Amino acid sequence: MTYLPPPHPAAWEHREPAQAGLDPTGIAAAIRHAAEHEMPWPRDLAQVVGSHFGDPPPWNETLGPVRPRGGPCGLILRGGRIVAEWGDIARADLTFSVAKSYLSLLAGLALDRGLIRDFDEPVRRTVDDGGFDPPHNDAITWHHLLQQTSEWEGTLWDKPDLVDRNRVAGGRGGPGKKGTHRDLRRPGEFWEYNDVRINRLSLALLRLWRRPLPDVFRELVMAPIGASPDWEWTGYRNSYVEIDGVRMQSVAGGSHWGGGIFISARDQARVGLLLSRRGLWGPHRVFSETWLDQALRPCPLNPNYGYLFWLNTGRTMYPAASAATYCAVGAGGNLTWVDPENDLVAVLRWTDAAAVSRFMELVTESRTG
C-alpha cells in the first residue's frame, strides 16, 4: 500500500535508509555535504533583498516583508517516508522563486476547473484589465507566461519589465547588461527569466480566481495534503487591487523585492510528494495529470525549463540525477527535488547552489534497491 503521511501535526513516519533501499553511508555523506555548504548569504535577508539581484535605484526598493533566515536544513523522502533530515525543517523561511512553481500549480488548478480553457489561449480573452492590450501584449498566452517566453512589456507595482531584461538565469541571458534595453521579440520567441512578468501572471490568476491566491492554495492544495498552518504567501505594500468590491493583495511570484512564500522544508516536502504522485493524495486527486504533463514539457527555447519548473532534459542540468528529475528552485539555495523514476523527493534550504549537483550525486549513488 502506498504510504501517506498523516496531516500535521501527527508524526510523519521515518524509515532507516537501508530499509528504503539506500546506503546509509551515502545518505550520511549527502547530509553532511548539504549542511557544510551553506549559501554564502547573511542570515539577515534584508541585506540581500534589494541588492543581490543587481537592480539600480529606485528599482531595488524592497516592497514586501523580509525576515532573517535559518541555517541549512532539509529532508529526503523515499516511498513517502522520511529517510533523512537535518536542521530546523519546521522553520518557515522565504523560498524566493520556489513560489513560481506554486503559481504554476494554481494555473493547473484553474485549467482543471475551466477557468483557463486552453493554455494556448490569449490571456486577454479572460483577463481584460489593460495589462494585455495591443499592440504587443495582446498576443501573450498563458503558455507564454508559464514558460517565461511572454516578452510582456510594462510596469507593475512600480517595477518595469526592463529591470530583468538581459537577466542571466540557468546559464542563459540576453545580449546586454541586466536592466538595459533589449528589443523585445514577439511573444513565444525569446526565453527570459523575469520577475515582473511572473508578478503579472500572479495578478492575472488573481483576476481569474477572484479570490486571494493564498486562500485558493490553502483550500485546494495545502489542506488536502495535511500541511501545517505555518506558511504564508504575501505580496507588496502596493500590490492591492479591488475585485467585486473587495480589496485583495496580489502575491509575489518570488522574493526579488521581498514577499513571496514563507514555508518550512517539511511543508515543501509534502508538495514535492504530491507532485511525485502526479496529483494523487491517497484517494483524493488534487490536480490533473494533464496539467503536470504540460508543466514538465521542455520549452523549445530552453529545454531545461517547463511551466515554472526546472527540468533535467538530457541530464544537462544535473548530470548525476535521473533525466526525469524536475525541481522547484529559488535563490539562496532553496530547492525541492522530485525524482519520480527513483521515488525520491528532497528539500534543500540554504545550501549553496554550486553544491546541489554533488548532493544529488551522493543520494543517487546511494541507491541499493
Secondary structure per residue as TSV (DSSP state, phi and psi in degrees):
chain	resnum	aa	ss	phi	psi
A	1	M	-	360.0	137.3
A	2	T	-	-67.3	127.2
A	3	Y	-	-74.1	138.2
A	4	L	-	-126.5	116.2
A	5	P	-	-63.2	139.2
A	6	P	-	-70.5	162.2
A	7	P	S	-61.6	149.8
A	8	H	T	-57.7	137.7
A	9	P	T	-101.9	17.2
A	10	A	S	-61.0	155.0
A	11	A	-	-68.4	131.5
A	12	W	-	-83.4	127.8
A	13	E	-	-65.6	134.4
A	14	H	B	-102.8	154.0
A	15	R	-	-140.7	138.9
A	16	E	-	-63.1	143.1
A	17	P	G	-50.4	-42.6
A	18	A	G	-62.0	-36.2
A	19	Q	G	-67.1	-24.9
A	20	A	G	-96.7	10.6
A	21	G	T	77.4	31.9
A	22	L	B	-128.0	140.9
A	23	D	-	-73.3	120.7
A	24	P	H	-58.4	-36.7
A	25	T	H	-64.3	-42.8
A	26	G	H	-66.0	-40.2
A	27	I	H	-67.4	-40.2
A	28	A	H	-61.2	-39.2
A	29	A	H	-66.3	-37.8
A	30	A	H	-65.0	-43.5
A	31	I	H	-62.3	-46.6
A	32	R	H	-60.6	-41.6
A	33	H	H	-62.2	-45.7
A	34	A	H	-65.5	-41.8
A	35	A	H	-71.1	-30.8
A	36	E	H	-87.6	-8.7
A	37	H	S	-114.7	66.0
A	38	E	B	-68.6	142.6
A	39	M	-	-57.6	130.3
A	40	P	S	-78.5	54.1
A	41	W	S	-111.6	150.2
A	42	P	-	-64.8	154.6
A	43	R	S	-68.3	-27.6
A	44	D	-	-81.5	99.0
A	45	L	G	-69.5	-12.6
A	46	A	G	-63.4	-23.2
A	47	Q	G	-79.1	-13.5
A	48	V	T	-101.0	-52.5
A	49	V	T	-63.0	130.5
A	50	G	T	93.7	-11.0
A	51	S	T	-129.2	-34.6
A	52	H	T	-63.1	-32.5
A	53	F	T	-89.2	3.3
A	54	G	-	71.6	25.3
A	55	D	-	-82.1	133.9
A	56	P	-	-77.5	155.8
A	57	P	T	-62.7	144.3
A	58	P	T	-90.9	5.5
A	59	W	T	-67.8	-15.6
A	60	N	T	-87.4	3.5
A	61	E	-	-62.3	130.5
A	62	T	-	-76.7	128.9
A	63	L	-	-114.2	-19.3
A	64	G	S	-119.1	170.9
A	65	P	-	-65.6	145.8
A	66	V	-	-138.6	139.1
A	67	R	-	-134.2	158.2
A	68	P	-	-59.8	147.9
A	69	R	-	-99.2	167.4
A	70	G	-	-90.5	-168.2
A	71	G	-	-92.4	-178.7
A	72	P	-	-56.3	136.6
A	73	C	E	-154.9	168.3
A	74	G	E	169.4	-179.7
A	75	L	E	-155.4	158.4
A	76	I	E	-124.4	131.2
A	77	L	E	-112.8	143.5
A	78	R	E	-138.8	130.5
A	79	G	T	63.7	22.4
A	80	G	T	85.2	-12.4
A	81	R	E	-94.6	150.9
A	82	I	E	-78.6	121.3
A	83	V	E	-106.1	-12.8
A	84	A	E	-162.1	146.5
A	85	E	E	-153.0	152.0
A	86	W	E	-151.9	151.4
A	87	G	S	71.9	-168.9
A	88	D	-	-90.3	89.2
A	89	I	T	-80.6	-2.0
A	90	A	T	-99.0	-5.3
A	91	R	-	-77.7	128.5
A	92	A	-	-88.9	109.7
A	93	D	E	-119.1	163.7
A	94	L	E	-58.1	145.0
A	95	T	-	-116.8	0.5
A	96	F	T	52.6	-128.0
A	97	S	T	-78.1	3.1
A	98	V	H	-57.1	-29.3
A	99	A	H	-59.3	-28.5
A	100	K	H	-61.4	-42.1
A	101	S	H	-64.8	-31.2
A	102	Y	H	-72.2	-32.6
A	103	L	H	-64.2	-38.5
A	104	S	H	-59.7	-41.6
A	105	L	H	-63.0	-40.6
A	106	L	H	-65.9	-34.0
A	107	A	H	-65.8	-38.8
A	108	G	H	-63.6	-40.6
A	109	L	H	-65.8	-34.4
A	110	A	H	-66.4	-38.0
A	111	L	H	-64.2	-45.6
A	112	D	H	-59.3	-30.9
A	113	R	T	-99.3	7.1
A	114	G	T	79.7	5.5
A	115	L	S	-69.7	-33.9
A	116	I	S	-110.1	121.8
A	117	R	S	-80.3	-34.0
A	118	D	-	-160.4	132.1
A	119	F	T	-64.0	-20.2
A	120	D	T	-86.2	2.6
A	121	E	S	-80.2	137.4
A	122	P	B	-56.5	135.4
A	123	V	G	-59.4	-33.6
A	124	R	G	-60.4	-23.0
A	125	R	G	-67.4	-26.6
A	126	T	T	-119.7	-15.2
A	127	V	-	-127.9	91.9
A	128	D	-	-110.2	74.7
A	129	D	S	-115.8	15.2
A	130	G	S	92.4	-13.3
A	131	G	T	-81.7	-9.3
A	132	F	T	-130.5	43.2
A	133	D	-	-86.7	159.2
A	134	P	T	-63.2	162.3
A	135	P	T	-96.3	-5.0
A	136	H	T	-113.6	-49.8
A	137	N	G	-73.5	-14.7
A	138	D	G	-68.8	-17.8
A	139	A	G	-87.6	-3.5
A	140	I	-	-75.1	131.1
A	141	T	B	-106.3	169.0
A	142	W	H	-59.7	-38.3
A	143	H	H	-57.2	-45.1
A	144	H	H	-62.4	-45.7
A	145	L	H	-62.5	-41.0
A	146	L	H	-73.8	-24.6
A	147	Q	H	-97.1	1.4
A	148	Q	T	63.9	34.8
A	149	T	-	-119.3	19.4
A	150	S	-	-73.5	-31.5
A	151	E	-	56.6	28.4
A	152	W	-	-56.3	138.1
A	153	E	-	-118.7	128.6
A	154	G	S	157.5	-173.1
A	155	T	E	-123.6	134.2
A	156	L	E	-137.2	129.9
A	157	W	T	54.0	39.7
A	158	D	T	71.5	11.0
A	159	K	E	-115.4	120.2
A	160	P	E	-81.1	150.5
A	161	D	G	-59.2	-22.3
A	162	L	G	-59.3	-27.8
A	163	V	G	-58.3	-29.5
A	164	D	G	-113.6	11.7
A	165	R	T	-68.5	142.6
A	166	N	T	68.4	19.9
A	167	R	-	-73.5	139.5
A	168	V	-	-93.7	128.0
A	169	A	B	-154.7	137.0
A	170	G	T	60.2	29.8
A	171	G	T	79.4	8.1
A	172	R	B	-123.3	145.8
A	173	G	-	-162.9	174.8
A	174	G	-	-83.3	-175.5
A	175	P	S	-80.5	-9.7
A	176	G	S	-126.3	-168.7
A	177	K	-	-76.2	142.8
A	178	K	T	-54.3	134.7
A	179	G	T	84.8	7.9
A	180	T	S	-110.4	164.6
A	181	H	-	-61.3	138.7
A	182	R	-	-140.7	129.1
A	183	D	-	-59.1	128.5
A	184	L	-	-72.8	146.0
A	185	R	-	-96.4	174.4
A	186	R	-	-67.0	146.5
A	187	P	T	-51.0	131.9
A	188	G	T	94.7	-2.8
A	189	E	S	-106.9	-3.9
A	190	F	-	-149.8	133.6
A	191	W	-	-97.3	129.2
A	192	E	-	-152.5	128.6
A	193	Y	-	-74.0	117.4
A	194	N	-	-148.7	115.9
A	195	D	H	-73.9	-30.5
A	196	V	H	-62.0	-42.8
A	197	R	H	-67.2	-33.0
A	198	I	H	-67.1	-39.8
A	199	N	H	-65.4	-30.0
A	200	R	H	-68.7	-36.2
A	201	L	H	-62.4	-44.9
A	202	S	H	-59.0	-44.9
A	203	L	H	-63.6	-40.6
A	204	A	H	-61.8	-40.8
A	205	L	H	-67.1	-37.7
A	206	L	H	-60.3	-42.6
A	207	R	H	-67.8	-31.1
A	208	L	H	-68.8	-51.2
A	209	W	H	-72.7	-28.7
A	210	R	T	59.1	28.0
A	211	R	S	-145.8	151.3
A	212	P	-	-55.3	131.2
A	213	L	H	-60.4	-34.3
A	214	P	H	-60.7	-33.8
A	215	D	H	-66.2	-41.2
A	216	V	H	-64.6	-45.3
A	217	F	H	-63.1	-40.8
A	218	R	I	-64.3	-47.1
A	219	E	I	-69.5	-43.8
A	220	L	I	-95.5	-16.8
A	221	V	I	-123.2	-61.8
A	222	M	I	-70.2	-37.7
A	223	A	T	-66.8	-47.6
A	224	P	T	-59.4	-31.7
A	225	I	T	-94.1	6.6
A	226	G	T	74.0	29.8
A	227	A	-	-68.6	163.4
A	228	S	-	-73.3	167.2
A	229	P	S	-89.5	11.6
A	230	D	-	-88.4	-6.4
A	231	W	-	-87.6	158.3
A	232	E	E	-150.0	153.8
A	233	W	E	-131.0	119.8
A	234	T	E	-125.1	167.4
A	235	G	E	-116.7	-138.0
A	236	Y	E	-114.8	164.8
A	237	R	E	-64.8	-19.0
A	238	N	E	-114.0	15.6
A	239	S	E	-103.4	44.8
A	240	Y	E	-104.9	141.7
A	241	V	E	-132.9	164.8
A	242	E	E	-109.7	126.4
A	243	I	E	-129.6	124.2
A	244	D	T	53.0	37.5
A	245	G	T	79.3	5.9
A	246	V	E	-115.1	132.0
A	247	R	E	-79.9	124.9
A	248	M	E	-131.7	148.0
A	249	Q	E	-93.9	130.0
A	250	S	E	-83.4	123.7
A	251	V	E	-82.2	159.3
A	252	A	-	-85.8	143.6
A	253	G	S	-91.2	30.4
A	254	G	S	165.7	-171.9
A	255	S	S	-122.6	25.3
A	256	H	T	-51.6	-43.5
A	257	W	T	-118.9	34.1
A	258	G	S	85.3	175.8
A	259	G	-	72.3	-164.8
A	260	G	E	96.1	-153.8
A	261	I	E	-102.1	125.9
A	262	F	E	-96.9	120.9
A	263	I	E	-156.7	154.2
A	264	S	-	-87.1	160.9
A	265	A	H	-61.8	-36.6
A	266	R	H	-63.9	-43.7
A	267	D	H	-69.0	-36.0
A	268	Q	H	-62.8	-35.6
A	269	A	H	-64.6	-34.6
A	270	R	H	-63.0	-43.9
A	271	V	H	-63.9	-41.3
A	272	G	H	-60.9	-40.6
A	273	L	H	-66.1	-39.3
A	274	L	H	-60.2	-42.5
A	275	L	H	-64.5	-43.3
A	276	S	H	-64.7	-24.5
A	277	R	T	-97.1	15.9
A	278	R	T	57.1	38.8
A	279	G	T	94.3	-5.1
A	280	L	E	-95.0	133.3
A	281	W	E	-125.5	93.8
A	282	G	T	64.9	-130.9
A	283	P	T	-83.1	-6.4
A	284	H	E	-93.9	125.9
A	285	R	E	-92.6	119.3
A	286	V	-	-85.8	-46.4
A	287	F	S	-140.1	162.5
A	288	S	-	-82.4	153.2
A	289	E	H	-68.1	-24.7
A	290	T	H	-58.1	-47.7
A	291	W	H	-62.7	-46.1
A	292	L	H	-62.4	-40.7
A	293	D	H	-61.1	-39.8
A	294	Q	H	-69.8	-39.0
A	295	A	H	-64.7	-28.8
A	296	L	T	-100.9	11.5
A	297	R	S	-82.2	124.4
A	298	P	-	-61.2	138.9
A	299	C	B	-72.9	129.0
A	300	P	T	-58.1	-28.5
A	301	L	T	-85.5	-15.4
A	302	N	B	-155.9	91.7
A	303	P	T	-61.7	-12.3
A	304	N	T	-94.4	17.6
A	305	Y	B	-135.1	138.5
A	306	G	-	-116.3	-131.3
A	307	Y	S	-90.7	79.0
A	308	L	S	65.2	24.2
A	309	F	S	-121.9	144.3
A	310	W	E	-88.0	133.8
A	311	L	E	-108.1	172.7
A	312	N	-	-124.7	44.9
A	313	T	G	-57.2	126.2
A	314	G	G	64.9	14.2
A	315	R	G	56.2	34.9
A	316	T	-	-87.6	-20.8
A	317	M	S	-91.1	-43.9
A	318	Y	S	-128.2	86.6
A	319	P	T	-57.3	-30.1
A	320	A	T	-84.8	-13.1
A	321	A	S	-93.1	163.4
A	322	S	-	-59.9	147.2
A	323	A	T	-65.0	-18.9
A	324	A	T	-80.8	-6.2
A	325	T	-	-59.0	140.3
A	326	Y	E	-144.7	156.8
A	327	C	E	-141.2	147.2
A	328	A	E	-97.1	119.9
A	329	V	E	-123.7	135.4
A	330	G	E	-132.2	152.5
A	331	A	T	-56.7	158.2
A	332	G	T	85.3	9.4
A	333	G	T	82.4	33.7
A	334	N	E	-99.5	123.4
A	335	L	E	-152.9	134.3
A	336	T	E	-113.1	116.2
A	337	W	E	-103.4	123.0
A	338	V	E	-116.0	120.9
A	339	D	E	-123.8	85.1
A	340	P	G	-65.3	-25.8
A	341	E	G	-63.9	-32.7
A	342	N	G	-114.0	12.9
A	343	D	T	54.2	43.5
A	344	L	E	-116.8	140.0
A	345	V	E	-136.0	133.9
A	346	A	E	-139.2	147.8
A	347	V	E	-122.6	130.8
A	348	L	E	-117.2	136.1
A	349	R	E	-126.4	126.8
A	350	W	S	62.6	28.1
A	351	T	B	-97.5	130.9
A	352	D	-	-49.5	130.4
A	353	A	G	-56.4	-30.1
A	354	A	G	-68.5	-16.2
A	355	A	G	-96.9	-3.6
A	356	V	H	-66.4	-44.9
A	357	S	H	-59.0	-41.4
A	358	R	H	-67.0	-38.5
A	359	F	H	-58.5	-48.1
A	360	M	H	-61.2	-39.2
A	361	E	H	-62.3	-45.1
A	362	L	H	-63.8	-41.4
A	363	V	H	-68.5	-46.0
A	364	T	H	-61.9	-41.5
A	365	E	H	-72.9	-13.5
A	366	S	T	-81.4	-6.5
A	367	R	B	-64.2	130.8
A	368	T	-	-117.9	-8.2
A	369	G	-	-170.9	360.0
